[in-house]
């Protein structure tokens, strides 16, 4: 089990690295996180929701992601409430102050069932568990679902990870160990220092001090990794991205208050010629080459936030001047004319106006669209390109009125062959374009991503990029291999894997 001294210590990537290393050694690792809190989700082949970080760990383990790897998923939606996902399906809404009272027993039951199903599907596999936050939050330990309760239940050998970049690494580790009970402390078989900058030998004295004062070996000192990896939360996404000297295009991404599924943007972040600029409500939109409205866990609330800060007028003006706006899932819904919530699923029941960039009407209903999809994209123009990804949304969108009269430019047309998956619309005489899709993962298609970028490059007088690009999954595989190389080079796994 990989535990951390805090959220963001690097547990998710270290777990992925451990999975890939075990796979290299001929084992079948089984990634598992009993409970995760994240709006960055994945939908498995059976339509089950799970955290994206466990999907990444599944790929590292050479497995197809499955919701049993993350049987409890909490999706924050504001006002101290979260949507509760058990075994891939929505189970209800929980308030923070009542969560452990109302959801502890069913959550533990879901975790036990997920474990049993996963191990039954892969007999002989080795569970590789990921903890959550800190394992020694003393006010929560009595109702802990995913850290030491699970480690004790499975008698897991634990690796404790601390982030030296944050400072105070000695206090992090010593304090965590001191707060463990006498029964729990023997579970910790090793310590790992993460995100160390500079020569490792500079930490030799610190390593020796930790081992002498805690009695726990320091199994490794992981360097700061320059490669970009999908982060666990949106705050890390904003903090880890730097300027690219070679960038030629700037794409503004609206930093919505309830931002979700931000891993959709990882393929764009990996493009050397693209610089993403995150724009919070109230910030100036500027003059980027394109604007992306990403997914949202609370579409109507985020739409209201954009309206309070004058974004509808700014986006309309940007489009009229020839700008390009692309909406992903909730972002697509916001771009429409009307959004109706007759049952009050996102707040007060009723209707409100959208941004007015697309002639669409969206009606929210209790059920979710949860499925993997394949589609042949008809836009941007050119030979059809296959897209694959997944749908994860509440609400159904339809065109309003006539999509284009006789002899007039078609104002809105299907983005793909599958009806209801996406739309595009030319805007104004200056070459503006509004488009959007419900398909998460649309940018993972190398040829489609490059074709879309080439439309932006053409407007700037830049030469086109080659469309002969592999799926982003292949690049992700290379990054996982590099991660595993670094993990093996800087970590001694013997105390974790010895009988």
C-alpha positions as CSV (number, residue, x, y, z in Angstrom):
1,X,0.0,0.0,0.0
2,X,1.2,3.5,-0.9
3,X,0.4,6.0,1.8
4,X,1.2,9.7,1.9
5,X,1.9,12.3,4.5
6,X,-0.6,14.6,2.8
7,X,-2.7,15.0,-0.2
8,X,-0.6,15.7,-3.3
9,X,2.4,13.9,-1.9
10,X,2.6,11.8,-5.1
11,X,0.8,8.6,-4.0
12,X,-1.1,8.2,-7.4
13,X,2.0,8.3,-9.6
14,X,4.1,6.2,-7.2
15,X,1.3,3.6,-7.2
16,X,1.3,3.6,-11.0
17,X,5.1,3.3,-11.0
18,X,4.9,0.3,-8.6
19,X,2.2,-1.3,-10.8
20,X,4.4,-1.0,-13.9
21,X,7.5,-2.3,-12.1
22,X,5.6,-5.4,-10.9
23,X,4.3,-6.0,-14.3
24,X,7.8,-5.9,-15.7
25,X,8.8,-8.5,-13.1
26,X,6.2,-10.9,-14.4
27,X,3.5,-10.3,-11.7
28,X,-0.1,-9.1,-12.3
29,X,-0.6,-6.0,-10.1
30,X,-4.1,-5.1,-9.2
31,X,-4.5,-1.3,-8.5
32,X,-7.1,-0.5,-5.9
33,X,-8.2,2.6,-4.0
34,X,-11.1,2.0,-1.7
35,X,-12.3,5.5,-1.7
36,X,-11.3,8.5,-3.8
37,X,-12.6,12.1,-4.0
38,X,-12.2,13.5,-7.4
39,X,-14.2,15.1,-10.3
40,X,-11.6,13.7,-12.7
41,X,-13.4,10.5,-13.7
42,X,-13.3,7.7,-16.2
43,X,-16.0,5.4,-17.5
44,X,-15.1,1.7,-18.0
45,X,-16.3,-0.6,-20.7
46,X,-19.4,-1.5,-18.7
47,X,-20.5,2.1,-18.1
48,X,-19.1,2.2,-14.5
49,X,-17.6,5.4,-13.1
50,X,-14.2,5.5,-11.4
51,X,-11.5,8.0,-10.7
52,X,-9.1,8.7,-13.6
53,X,-6.1,8.0,-11.4
54,X,-7.1,4.4,-11.0
55,X,-7.6,4.1,-14.7
56,X,-4.0,5.4,-15.2
57,X,-2.9,2.8,-12.7
58,X,-4.8,0.1,-14.5
59,X,-3.0,1.0,-17.7
60,X,0.3,0.9,-15.8
61,X,-0.6,-2.7,-14.7
62,X,-1.5,-3.8,-18.2
63,X,-5.2,-4.0,-17.4
64,X,-8.4,-2.5,-18.7
65,X,-9.8,0.0,-16.1
66,X,-12.7,-1.4,-14.1
67,X,-14.8,0.3,-11.5
68,X,-14.0,-2.4,-8.9
69,X,-10.5,-0.8,-8.7
70,X,-12.2,2.3,-7.1
71,X,-15.4,1.1,-5.5
72,X,-16.2,4.3,-3.7
73,X,-15.9,7.6,-5.6
74,X,-17.0,11.0,-4.1
75,X,-17.5,13.8,-6.6
76,X,-17.7,17.2,-4.9
77,X,-20.4,19.4,-6.1
78,X,-20.2,22.4,-3.7
79,X,-22.2,23.4,-0.6
80,X,-20.3,20.7,1.4
81,X,-22.1,17.9,-0.6
82,X,-20.7,15.2,-2.9
83,X,-22.3,12.7,-5.2
84,X,-21.6,9.2,-4.0
85,X,-20.6,6.6,-6.5
86,X,-20.6,2.9,-5.3
87,X,-19.3,0.2,-7.6
88,X,-19.5,2.5,-10.6
89,X,-23.1,3.7,-10.1
90,X,-24.6,6.8,-8.4
91,X,-25.8,5.9,-4.9
92,X,-26.9,9.3,-3.6
93,X,-25.8,12.7,-2.3
94,X,-23.9,13.0,0.9
95,X,-23.4,16.0,3.2
96,X,-19.9,16.3,4.7
97,X,-21.2,16.4,8.3
98,X,-23.3,13.3,7.9
99,X,-21.1,11.3,5.6
100,X,-19.6,8.9,8.1
101,X,-22.9,8.5,9.9
102,X,-24.8,7.6,6.8
103,X,-22.3,6.2,4.3
104,X,-19.6,4.4,6.3
105,X,-21.3,0.9,6.4
106,X,-22.5,0.9,2.8
107,X,-19.1,2.3,1.8
108,X,-17.2,-0.5,3.6
109,X,-19.5,-3.1,2.0
110,X,-18.8,-1.6,-1.5
111,X,-15.1,-1.8,-0.8
112,X,-15.3,-5.4,0.4
113,X,-17.3,-6.3,-2.7
114,X,-15.0,-4.5,-5.0
115,X,-12.0,-6.3,-3.6
116,X,-13.6,-9.7,-3.9
117,X,-14.7,-9.1,-7.5
118,X,-11.3,-7.8,-8.5
119,X,-9.4,-10.6,-6.9
120,X,-11.8,-13.2,-8.3
121,X,-11.3,-11.8,-11.8
122,X,-7.5,-12.0,-11.5
123,X,-6.5,-14.9,-9.2
124,X,-2.9,-14.8,-8.2
125,X,-2.7,-11.0,-8.7
126,X,-0.9,-8.8,-6.2
127,X,-3.0,-5.9,-4.8
128,X,-1.4,-2.5,-5.0
129,X,-3.4,-0.2,-2.8
130,X,-3.4,3.6,-2.8
131,X,-4.3,5.6,0.3
132,X,-6.0,8.9,0.5
133,X,-4.8,12.2,2.0
134,X,-3.0,11.5,5.3
135,X,-3.5,8.2,7.2
136,X,-3.4,9.9,10.6
137,X,-6.2,12.4,10.5
138,X,-7.1,11.8,14.1
139,X,-10.6,13.2,13.8
140,X,-11.4,10.7,11.0
141,X,-9.5,7.6,12.0
142,X,-12.5,5.9,13.7
143,X,-14.4,6.0,10.4
144,X,-11.4,5.6,8.0
145,X,-12.4,3.7,4.9
146,X,-9.4,3.7,2.6
147,X,-6.1,4.1,4.6
148,X,-5.1,2.1,7.7
149,X,-8.4,0.2,8.1
150,X,-7.9,-1.3,4.7
151,X,-4.1,-1.8,5.3
152,X,-4.9,-3.7,8.5
153,X,-7.7,-5.7,7.0
154,X,-5.4,-6.9,4.2
155,X,-2.2,-6.9,6.3
156,X,-0.6,-4.8,3.6
157,X,3.1,-3.7,3.6
158,X,3.0,0.1,3.4
159,X,5.3,2.6,1.8
160,X,4.9,6.2,3.2
161,X,5.6,8.9,0.7
162,X,6.5,12.5,1.6
163,X,6.9,15.5,-0.8
164,X,10.2,17.3,-0.1
165,X,9.3,20.1,-2.5
166,X,6.7,21.4,0.0
167,X,9.3,21.7,2.8
168,X,9.2,20.2,6.3
169,X,9.8,16.6,5.1
170,X,11.3,15.5,8.4
171,X,8.3,16.8,10.3
172,X,5.9,15.2,7.8
173,X,7.4,11.7,8.2
174,X,8.2,11.8,11.9
175,X,4.8,13.3,12.8
176,X,2.9,10.8,10.7
177,X,4.8,7.9,12.3
178,X,4.3,9.3,15.8
179,X,0.5,9.5,15.3
180,X,0.2,5.8,14.3
181,X,-1.0,3.4,17.0
182,X,1.4,0.6,18.2
183,X,-0.7,-1.8,16.1
184,X,-0.4,0.3,12.9
185,X,3.2,1.3,13.0
186,X,4.7,-2.1,12.0
187,X,2.7,-1.8,8.8
188,X,5.1,0.9,7.5
189,X,7.9,-1.0,5.8
190,X,9.6,2.0,4.2
191,X,9.8,5.7,3.5
192,X,10.0,7.4,0.2
193,X,11.2,11.0,-0.4
194,X,9.4,12.4,-3.5
195,X,10.2,15.4,-5.8
196,X,13.8,15.9,-4.7
197,X,15.8,18.5,-6.8
198,X,19.5,18.2,-7.2
199,X,22.1,15.5,-6.5
200,X,20.7,12.7,-4.3
201,X,23.9,12.5,-2.2
202,X,23.0,15.9,-0.8
203,X,20.2,14.1,1.1
204,X,22.4,11.3,2.5
205,X,22.7,12.9,6.0
206,X,18.9,13.4,6.0
207,X,18.3,9.8,4.9
208,X,20.6,8.5,7.7
209,X,18.9,10.7,10.3
210,X,15.4,9.5,9.3
211,X,16.4,5.9,9.5
212,X,18.1,6.3,12.9
213,X,15.2,8.3,14.5
214,X,12.3,6.3,13.1
215,X,13.7,2.8,12.7
216,X,12.1,2.7,9.2
217,X,14.4,2.5,6.2
218,X,14.3,5.2,3.5
219,X,13.7,3.0,0.4
220,X,14.2,5.8,-2.1
221,X,14.6,9.4,-3.1
222,X,12.6,10.1,-6.2
223,X,13.8,13.0,-8.4
224,X,11.6,15.8,-9.7
225,X,10.1,14.4,-12.9
226,X,10.0,16.8,-15.8
227,X,7.4,14.8,-17.8
228,X,3.8,15.8,-17.5
229,X,1.5,13.3,-15.9
230,X,-2.2,13.5,-15.2
231,X,-2.5,15.1,-11.7
232,X,-5.0,14.0,-9.1
233,X,-6.7,17.3,-8.7
234,X,-7.2,20.6,-10.6
235,X,-5.1,22.6,-8.2
236,X,-2.1,20.5,-9.0
237,X,-2.9,20.9,-12.7
238,X,-2.7,24.7,-12.4
239,X,0.4,24.7,-10.2
240,X,2.6,22.3,-12.3
241,X,2.2,23.8,-15.7
242,X,4.9,26.2,-16.9
243,X,5.6,28.4,-19.9
244,X,6.8,26.7,-23.1
245,X,9.5,28.6,-25.0
246,X,8.6,27.0,-28.3
247,X,4.9,27.4,-28.1
248,X,3.2,29.0,-31.2
249,X,-0.5,28.8,-30.2
250,X,-2.2,30.0,-27.0
251,X,-5.4,28.3,-25.9
252,X,-7.3,29.8,-23.1
253,X,-9.2,27.3,-20.8
254,X,-11.9,28.7,-18.5
255,X,-11.1,27.7,-15.0
256,X,-14.6,26.8,-13.9
257,X,-15.4,26.7,-10.1
258,X,-16.6,23.1,-10.5
259,X,-14.1,22.0,-13.1
260,X,-14.2,18.3,-14.0
261,X,-12.5,15.8,-16.3
262,X,-9.5,18.1,-16.8
263,X,-7.5,15.1,-18.0
264,X,-9.3,15.7,-21.3
265,X,-6.7,18.5,-21.8
266,X,-3.5,16.4,-21.2
267,X,-3.0,15.7,-24.9
268,X,-3.1,19.4,-25.7
269,X,-0.7,20.1,-22.8
270,X,1.7,17.5,-24.3
271,X,1.7,19.4,-27.7
272,X,5.1,21.3,-27.8
273,X,3.6,24.1,-29.9
274,X,0.6,24.7,-27.6
275,X,0.5,26.8,-24.4
276,X,-2.6,26.5,-22.2
277,X,-3.6,29.6,-20.3
278,X,-6.1,29.1,-17.4
279,X,-8.6,31.9,-17.1
280,X,-10.6,32.3,-13.9
281,X,-13.9,34.0,-13.9
282,X,-13.1,37.7,-13.7
283,X,-9.8,37.5,-15.5
284,X,-9.4,39.0,-19.0
285,X,-10.1,36.6,-21.8
286,X,-7.4,38.2,-23.9
287,X,-6.9,37.3,-27.6
288,X,-6.0,33.6,-27.6
289,X,-6.1,31.4,-30.7
290,X,-8.9,29.4,-29.1
291,X,-11.0,29.2,-26.0
292,X,-12.0,25.9,-24.3
293,X,-15.0,25.5,-22.0
294,X,-14.1,22.3,-20.1
295,X,-16.4,19.9,-18.2
296,X,-18.2,20.9,-15.1
297,X,-19.7,19.0,-12.2
298,X,-22.2,21.8,-11.6
299,X,-23.0,23.2,-15.1
300,X,-25.7,25.7,-14.0
301,X,-23.8,27.1,-11.1
302,X,-20.6,27.5,-13.2
303,X,-22.7,29.1,-15.9
304,X,-24.1,31.6,-13.4
305,X,-20.5,32.4,-12.3
306,X,-19.5,33.1,-15.9
307,X,-22.5,35.4,-16.3
308,X,-21.7,37.3,-13.1
309,X,-18.3,38.1,-14.5
310,X,-19.4,39.2,-17.9
311,X,-18.1,36.2,-19.8
312,X,-21.1,35.8,-22.2
313,X,-20.5,39.2,-23.8
314,X,-16.7,38.6,-23.9
315,X,-17.1,35.3,-25.6
316,X,-19.7,36.6,-28.1
317,X,-17.3,39.5,-29.0
318,X,-14.4,37.1,-29.3
319,X,-16.4,34.8,-31.7
320,X,-17.6,37.7,-33.8
321,X,-14.0,38.8,-34.3
322,X,-13.1,35.4,-35.7
323,X,-12.3,33.5,-32.5
324,X,-12.7,29.8,-32.0
325,X,-14.6,28.4,-28.9
326,X,-14.8,24.7,-28.1
327,X,-17.0,23.2,-25.4
328,X,-16.4,19.8,-23.7
329,X,-19.5,18.2,-22.1
330,X,-20.7,20.7,-19.5
331,X,-18.9,23.4,-21.5
332,X,-20.9,22.4,-24.6
333,X,-24.1,22.6,-22.5
334,X,-23.3,26.1,-21.4
335,X,-22.7,27.2,-25.0
336,X,-26.4,26.6,-25.8
337,X,-29.4,28.9,-25.8
338,X,-31.4,27.2,-23.1
339,X,-30.8,24.9,-20.1
340,X,-33.7,23.4,-18.3
341,X,-33.6,21.7,-14.9
342,X,-37.2,20.7,-14.2
343,X,-36.4,18.5,-11.2
344,X,-33.9,20.9,-9.6
345,X,-31.0,18.4,-9.9
346,X,-28.4,21.2,-9.8
347,X,-30.2,23.6,-7.6
348,X,-33.5,25.5,-8.0
349,X,-35.9,23.9,-10.6
350,X,-36.5,26.0,-13.7
351,X,-34.8,27.3,-16.8
352,X,-32.0,29.7,-17.6
353,X,-30.3,31.1,-20.6
354,X,-27.0,29.7,-21.9
355,X,-24.2,31.6,-23.4
356,X,-26.1,31.7,-26.7
357,X,-23.2,30.5,-28.8
358,X,-25.0,27.4,-30.2
359,X,-28.7,26.9,-31.0
360,X,-29.0,24.1,-28.4
361,X,-31.4,23.3,-25.6
362,X,-30.3,21.0,-22.8
363,X,-32.7,19.3,-20.4
364,X,-31.3,17.7,-17.2
365,X,-32.8,14.4,-16.1
366,X,-31.9,12.0,-13.2
367,X,-30.2,9.4,-15.3
368,X,-26.6,9.7,-16.6
369,X,-25.2,8.9,-20.0
370,X,-22.3,6.5,-19.1
371,X,-20.8,4.7,-22.0
372,X,-17.7,4.3,-24.1
373,X,-18.2,5.5,-27.7
374,X,-16.6,5.3,-31.1
375,X,-17.4,7.8,-33.8
376,X,-16.3,9.1,-37.2
377,X,-15.7,12.8,-37.0
378,X,-17.0,14.9,-39.9
379,X,-15.4,18.1,-38.6
380,X,-13.0,19.7,-39.1
381,X,-13.3,19.1,-42.9
382,X,-11.3,16.3,-44.4
383,X,-11.5,12.6,-44.6
384,X,-13.5,11.2,-41.6
385,X,-11.3,10.4,-38.6
386,X,-12.3,7.8,-36.0
387,X,-12.7,9.1,-32.4
388,X,-13.0,7.1,-29.3
389,X,-13.7,8.1,-25.8
390,X,-16.6,8.1,-23.3
391,X,-19.8,9.9,-22.4
392,X,-20.3,11.0,-18.7
393,X,-23.0,13.6,-18.3
394,X,-26.5,14.3,-17.1
395,X,-28.7,16.0,-19.6
396,X,-29.7,15.7,-23.2
397,X,-29.1,18.4,-25.8
398,X,-31.0,19.0,-29.0
399,X,-31.0,21.6,-31.8
400,X,-33.4,24.5,-31.6
401,X,-35.2,25.5,-34.7
402,X,-33.9,25.5,-38.3
403,X,-30.2,24.7,-38.6
404,X,-29.9,26.7,-41.8
405,X,-32.3,27.9,-44.4
406,X,-32.1,27.3,-48.2
407,X,-29.2,29.1,-49.7
408,X,-27.8,30.0,-46.3
409,X,-24.7,28.7,-44.6
410,X,-25.5,25.8,-42.3
411,X,-25.4,27.3,-38.8
412,X,-25.1,24.1,-36.9
413,X,-24.1,20.6,-38.2
414,X,-23.3,17.3,-36.5
415,X,-19.7,17.1,-35.3
416,X,-19.9,13.3,-35.7
417,X,-22.0,10.6,-37.2
418,X,-23.5,9.6,-33.9
419,X,-26.5,11.9,-33.3
420,X,-26.3,14.0,-30.2
421,X,-22.6,13.6,-29.7
422,X,-21.4,17.0,-30.8
423,X,-22.0,20.1,-33.0
424,X,-20.1,22.9,-34.8
425,X,-21.2,26.3,-36.1
426,X,-19.5,29.0,-38.2
427,X,-20.1,32.4,-36.6
428,X,-19.9,35.8,-38.3
429,X,-18.0,37.1,-41.4
430,X,-14.6,36.9,-39.8
431,X,-14.3,33.2,-39.6
432,X,-15.4,32.6,-36.0
433,X,-16.2,29.0,-35.0
434,X,-18.2,27.5,-32.1
435,X,-18.0,23.8,-31.6
436,X,-18.4,21.2,-28.9
437,X,-18.8,17.6,-28.0
438,X,-20.0,15.2,-25.3
439,X,-17.1,12.9,-26.1
440,X,-14.5,12.9,-23.3
441,X,-11.1,12.0,-24.9
442,X,-11.7,13.8,-28.2
443,X,-8.2,15.3,-28.0
444,X,-6.5,11.9,-27.5
445,X,-6.9,11.2,-31.2
446,X,-3.6,12.4,-32.6
447,X,-4.9,13.0,-36.2
448,X,-8.1,14.8,-35.0
449,X,-6.2,16.9,-32.5
450,X,-3.7,18.0,-35.2
451,X,-6.4,18.7,-37.7
452,X,-8.1,21.0,-35.2
453,X,-4.8,22.7,-34.3
454,X,-4.0,23.2,-38.0
455,X,-7.2,25.2,-38.4
456,X,-5.9,27.6,-35.7
457,X,-2.4,27.6,-37.2
458,X,-3.7,28.5,-40.6
459,X,-5.3,31.6,-39.2
460,X,-1.9,32.6,-37.8
461,X,0.0,31.9,-41.1
462,X,1.8,29.0,-39.5
463,X,2.7,25.8,-41.4
464,X,0.5,22.8,-40.8
465,X,1.6,20.1,-38.4
466,X,1.6,16.4,-39.5
467,X,-1.6,14.6,-38.8
468,X,0.3,11.3,-38.6
469,X,0.2,11.2,-34.9
470,X,-0.5,8.2,-32.7
471,X,-3.3,8.1,-30.1
472,X,-2.3,9.8,-26.8
473,X,-2.5,6.4,-25.1
474,X,0.8,5.5,-26.8
475,X,2.4,8.6,-25.4
476,X,1.0,7.8,-22.0
477,X,2.6,4.4,-22.3
478,X,6.0,6.0,-22.9
479,X,5.6,8.2,-19.9
480,X,4.6,5.3,-17.7
481,X,7.7,3.4,-18.9
482,X,9.9,6.5,-18.0
483,X,8.2,6.7,-14.6
484,X,8.9,3.0,-13.9
485,X,12.5,3.5,-15.1
486,X,13.0,6.3,-12.5
487,X,11.2,4.4,-9.8
488,X,13.4,1.3,-10.3
489,X,16.6,3.4,-10.4
490,X,15.9,5.3,-7.2
491,X,13.9,2.9,-5.0
492,X,14.7,-0.4,-3.3
493,X,11.5,-2.5,-3.3
494,X,13.0,-5.4,-1.3
495,X,11.3,-4.6,2.0
496,X,8.0,-4.3,0.3
497,X,8.1,-7.4,-1.7
498,X,10.0,-9.8,0.5
499,X,7.9,-12.6,2.1
